[in-house]
Amino acid sequence: MWAAGDCCEVIERIRGKYVLAPLGTHANKQGRICGYNVLGGSHAFRGVLGTAITRFVSAGTHMEVARTGLGTREATEAGYDVESLVTVGGTASGYMPERSPIATKIIADRRSRRLLGVQIVGGAQSAKRIDTAAAVLWGEMSVDDLATMDLSYAPPFATVWEAIQLAARRLSDRM
Protein backbone atom coordinates (compact mmCIF):
# COMPACT_ATOMS: atom_id res chain seq x y z
CA MET A 1 0.00 0.00 0.00
CA TRP A 2 1.28 3.44 -0.95
CA ALA A 3 0.24 6.89 0.23
CA ALA A 4 1.87 10.20 -0.58
CA GLY A 5 1.12 13.89 -0.63
CA ASP A 6 -1.86 15.63 0.90
CA CYS A 7 -3.61 12.35 1.74
CA CYS A 8 -1.23 11.13 4.45
CA GLU A 9 0.38 12.15 7.70
CA VAL A 10 4.14 12.65 7.88
CA ILE A 11 6.77 12.77 10.61
CA GLU A 12 7.37 16.24 11.98
CA ARG A 13 11.13 16.23 12.57
CA ILE A 14 11.41 18.21 15.81
CA ARG A 15 8.86 16.33 17.92
CA GLY A 16 9.06 13.06 15.99
CA LYS A 17 5.29 12.73 15.75
CA TYR A 18 2.90 12.29 12.85
CA VAL A 19 1.19 15.46 11.58
CA LEU A 20 -0.92 16.44 8.61
CA ALA A 21 1.12 18.89 6.53
CA PRO A 22 -0.57 19.22 3.12
CA LEU A 23 1.93 21.51 1.40
CA GLY A 24 2.93 21.28 -2.26
CA THR A 25 6.64 20.83 -1.58
CA HIS A 26 5.97 17.80 0.62
CA ALA A 27 3.51 16.26 -1.81
CA ASN A 28 5.97 16.60 -4.69
CA LYS A 29 8.86 15.05 -2.75
CA GLN A 30 6.69 12.22 -1.45
CA GLY A 31 5.33 11.48 -4.93
CA ARG A 32 8.83 11.23 -6.30
CA ILE A 33 9.92 8.89 -3.50
CA CYS A 34 6.77 6.80 -3.89
CA GLY A 35 7.49 6.45 -7.63
CA TYR A 36 11.05 5.29 -6.95
CA ASN A 37 9.88 2.77 -4.39
CA VAL A 38 7.05 1.38 -6.55
CA LEU A 39 9.78 0.54 -9.06
CA GLY A 40 11.84 -1.28 -6.42
CA GLY A 41 13.78 1.54 -4.79
CA SER A 42 14.23 2.09 -1.08
CA HIS A 43 14.05 5.85 -0.69
CA ALA A 44 12.61 7.37 2.49
CA PHE A 45 10.80 10.63 3.13
CA ARG A 46 12.71 12.26 5.99
CA GLY A 47 9.89 14.34 7.44
CA VAL A 48 8.79 17.96 7.58
CA LEU A 49 9.33 21.13 9.55
CA GLY A 50 6.15 22.81 8.37
CA THR A 51 8.03 25.51 6.51
CA ALA A 52 5.60 27.82 4.73
CA ILE A 53 5.64 31.25 3.11
CA THR A 54 3.12 33.66 1.60
CA ARG A 55 2.59 37.32 0.83
CA PHE A 56 -0.28 39.78 0.79
CA VAL A 57 -0.42 42.78 -1.52
CA SER A 58 -3.29 45.24 -1.25
CA ALA A 59 -3.61 48.94 -2.03
CA GLY A 60 0.15 49.41 -2.27
CA THR A 61 0.86 47.48 0.95
CA HIS A 62 3.21 44.52 0.62
CA MET A 63 3.45 42.08 3.52
CA GLU A 64 5.27 38.74 3.64
CA VAL A 65 4.80 36.03 6.26
CA ALA A 66 6.79 32.83 6.82
CA ARG A 67 7.23 30.14 9.44
CA THR A 68 9.20 26.98 10.12
CA GLY A 69 9.42 24.58 13.03
CA LEU A 70 7.43 24.87 16.21
CA GLY A 71 5.53 27.81 17.61
CA THR A 72 5.85 28.73 21.31
CA ARG A 73 2.74 26.79 22.32
CA GLU A 74 3.74 23.67 20.37
CA ALA A 75 7.26 23.73 21.79
CA THR A 76 5.98 24.16 25.35
CA GLU A 77 3.45 21.34 24.92
CA ALA A 78 6.28 19.12 23.60
CA GLY A 79 8.15 19.60 26.89
CA TYR A 80 10.83 22.02 25.79
CA ASP A 81 12.06 24.74 28.16
CA VAL A 82 11.10 27.52 25.76
CA GLU A 83 12.74 30.90 25.37
CA SER A 84 11.57 33.20 22.57
CA LEU A 85 12.20 36.72 21.40
CA VAL A 86 10.88 39.06 18.71
CA THR A 87 13.43 41.33 17.03
CA VAL A 88 12.59 44.11 14.58
CA GLY A 89 15.06 45.11 11.89
CA GLY A 90 15.39 45.77 8.19
CA THR A 91 15.93 43.78 5.02
CA ALA A 92 18.70 46.09 3.79
CA SER A 93 21.01 48.74 5.18
CA GLY A 94 19.18 51.78 6.50
CA TYR A 95 20.22 54.11 3.69
CA MET A 96 19.04 51.78 0.91
CA PRO A 97 15.73 52.72 -0.77
CA GLU A 98 14.65 49.06 -0.97
CA ARG A 99 14.85 48.55 2.80
CA SER A 100 11.70 46.97 4.27
CA PRO A 101 10.84 46.30 7.91
CA ILE A 102 11.17 42.74 9.18
CA ALA A 103 10.10 41.24 12.50
CA THR A 104 11.62 37.89 13.43
CA LYS A 105 10.39 35.66 16.24
CA ILE A 106 12.89 33.01 17.23
CA ILE A 107 12.15 30.09 19.55
CA ALA A 108 14.75 27.86 21.23
CA ASP A 109 15.15 25.37 24.06
CA ARG A 110 16.99 26.88 27.07
CA ARG A 111 18.64 23.60 28.12
CA SER A 112 20.03 22.41 24.78
CA ARG A 113 19.99 25.83 23.04
CA ARG A 114 18.51 24.01 20.02
CA LEU A 115 16.58 26.19 17.60
CA LEU A 116 12.92 25.10 17.62
CA GLY A 117 11.13 27.56 15.35
CA VAL A 118 11.18 30.88 13.54
CA GLN A 119 8.41 33.18 12.32
CA ILE A 120 8.92 36.19 10.05
CA VAL A 121 6.61 39.07 9.16
CA GLY A 122 7.78 41.98 7.05
CA GLY A 123 7.85 43.94 3.87
CA ALA A 124 9.25 43.02 0.48
CA GLN A 125 12.21 40.65 0.49
CA SER A 126 11.77 39.58 4.13
CA ALA A 127 10.10 36.17 4.24
CA LYS A 128 12.45 34.07 2.10
CA ARG A 129 14.95 34.33 4.97
CA ILE A 130 12.92 31.52 6.55
CA ASP A 131 14.95 29.07 4.47
CA THR A 132 18.05 29.83 6.55
CA ALA A 133 16.11 28.89 9.68
CA ALA A 134 14.74 25.75 8.01
CA ALA A 135 18.29 24.63 7.19
CA VAL A 136 19.35 25.16 10.81
CA LEU A 137 16.30 23.23 12.04
CA TRP A 138 16.88 20.42 9.54
CA GLY A 139 20.42 20.05 10.85
CA GLU A 140 19.26 20.14 14.49
CA MET A 141 21.58 23.07 15.14
CA SER A 142 21.54 25.59 17.96
CA VAL A 143 20.51 29.22 18.16
CA ASP A 144 24.24 29.93 18.58
CA ASP A 145 25.00 28.16 15.29
CA LEU A 146 22.44 30.34 13.52
CA ALA A 147 23.85 33.50 15.12
CA THR A 148 27.36 32.77 13.83
CA MET A 149 26.69 31.29 10.37
CA ASP A 150 28.51 32.75 7.38
CA LEU A 151 25.69 34.45 5.48
CA SER A 152 26.04 36.91 2.64
CA TYR A 153 26.08 40.68 3.09
CA ALA A 154 25.80 43.67 0.80
CA PRO A 155 23.84 46.83 1.67
CA PRO A 156 20.97 46.30 -0.86
CA PHE A 157 20.29 42.75 0.39
CA ALA A 158 20.88 42.68 4.15
CA THR A 159 22.18 44.51 7.16
CA VAL A 160 25.65 43.70 8.51
CA TRP A 161 23.93 41.48 11.08
CA GLU A 162 21.38 39.68 8.90
CA ALA A 163 17.91 40.06 10.51
CA ILE A 164 17.55 36.37 11.36
CA GLN A 165 21.06 36.28 12.84
CA LEU A 166 20.42 39.40 14.88
CA ALA A 167 17.36 37.70 16.39
CA ALA A 168 19.38 34.55 17.10
CA ARG A 169 22.23 36.51 18.68
CA ARG A 170 19.87 38.46 20.92
CA LEU A 171 18.10 35.28 22.01
CA SER A 172 21.44 33.57 22.64
CA ASP A 173 22.54 36.50 24.82
CA ARG A 174 19.26 36.34 26.77
CA MET A 175 19.62 32.61 27.42
TINURO-303808 format. One record per residue (C-alpha): residue in one letter; x, y, z. Coordinates in steps of 0.001 Angstrom, whole numbers, padded with zeros to 6 digits, always signed. Last residue first. Layout:
N
aXYZ;...
% end
This chain:
175
m+019623+032607+027423;r+019263+036339+026765;d+022539+036503+024816;s+021438+033573+022638;l+018096+035275+022012;r+019866+038461+020918;r+022226+036513+018676;a+019381+034547+017098;a+017355+037703+016389;l+020423+039404+014877;q+021064+036277+012841;i+017551+036369+011357;a+017911+040059+010507;e+021377+039678+008895;w+023935+041483+011080;v+025651+043702+008508;t+022179+044511+007163;a+020884+042676+004148;f+020288+042749+000387;p+020974+046297-000861;p+023836+046833+001667;a+025798+043666+000804;y+026077+040680+003094;s+026040+036915+002639;l+025693+034447+005476;d+028510+032746+007384;m+026694+031288+010368;t+027362+032773+013828;a+023851+033496+015116;l+022442+030339+013524;d+025000+028157+015288;d+024239+029933+018578;v+020508+029220+018158;s+021540+025592+017959;m+021578+023072+015139;e+019256+020145+014494;g+020425+020049+010847;w+016883+020416+009542;l+016302+023228+012045;v+019346+025156+010809;a+018287+024628+007187;a+014738+025754+008014;a+016107+028894+009681;t+018051+029834+006546;d+014950+029069+004468;i+012919+031520+006548;r+014953+034326+004968;k+012453+034070+002102;a+010095+036175+004237;s+011774+039581+004129;q+012209+040648+000488;a+009249+043022+000478;g+007849+043944+003866;g+007779+041977+007051;v+006607+039067+009162;i+008925+036189+010051;q+008409+033175+012323;v+011179+030883+013541;g+011135+027558+015352;l+012921+025099+017621;l+016582+026190+017600;r+018512+024010+020021;r+019994+025828+023043;s+020034+022406+024781;r+018641+023600+028118;r+016991+026880+027065;d+015155+025375+024064;a+014749+027860+021228;i+012146+030091+019550;i+012890+033014+017226;k+010388+035656+016242;t+011617+037887+013427;a+010097+041240+012500;i+011170+042742+009180;p+010839+046304+007906;s+011704+046970+004269;r+014853+048548+002802;e+014649+049060-000973;p+015726+052715-000767;m+019043+051783+000911;y+020223+054115+003691;g+019176+051783+006502;s+021011+048737+005184;a+018697+046091+003792;t+015932+043779+005025;g+015391+045767+008188;g+015055+045115+011890;v+012592+044111+014578;t+013434+041327+017027;v+010881+039063+018712;l+012203+036720+021401;s+011574+033197+022574;e+012740+030899+025370;v+011099+027521+025763;d+012060+024739+028159;y+010834+022023+025791;g+008149+019603+026889;a+006277+019118+023598;e+003452+021335+024917;t+005980+024158+025351;a+007264+023728+021794;e+003739+023669+020366;r+002737+026788+022317;t+005849+028732+021306;g+005533+027813+017614;l+007428+024870+016215;g+009424+024579+013031;t+009202+026982+010120;r+007230+030140+009442;a+006790+032830+006820;v+004800+036035+006258;e+005269+038737+003636;m+003453+042076+003520;h+003205+044524+000617;t+000858+047482+000946;g+000146+049413-002274;a-003610+048941-002034;s-003292+045241-001253;v-000420+042784-001519;f-000281+039780+000785;r+002591+037324+000832;t+003116+033661+001603;i+005640+031254+003107;a+005595+027821+004731;t+008034+025515+006507;g+006147+022814+008367;l+009334+021133+009551;v+008791+017962+007581;g+009891+014340+007443;r+012710+012257+005994;f+010798+010634+003130;a+012609+007371+002488;h+014051+005851-000693;s+014232+002092-001084;g+013777+001542-004791;g+011842-001278-006424;l+009779+000541-009058;v+007048+001382-006547;n+009878+002767-004390;y+011053+005294-006953;g+007490+006449-007626;c+006769+006801-003888;i+009915+008886-003495;r+008828+011225-006303;g+005325+011482-004925;q+006688+012222-001450;k+008861+015053-002749;n+005966+016598-004690;a+003512+016262-001810;h+005973+017802+000623;t+006636+020830-001583;g+002928+021276-002263;l+001927+021514+001404;p-000568+019224+003118;a+001118+018891+006526;l-000923+016441+008611;v+001192+015455+011575;y+002901+012288+012853;k+005289+012726+015748;g+009062+013061+015989;r+008855+016329+017915;i+011409+018207+015808;r+011129+016234+012572;e+007366+016242+011982;i+006766+012767+010606;v+004144+012650+007881;e+000384+012148+007699;c-001231+011126+004455;c-003608+012346+001744;d-001864+015631+000904;g+001122+013893-000633;a+001875+010204-000581;a+000238+006892+000234;w+001281+003442-000953;m+000000+000000+000000;
% end
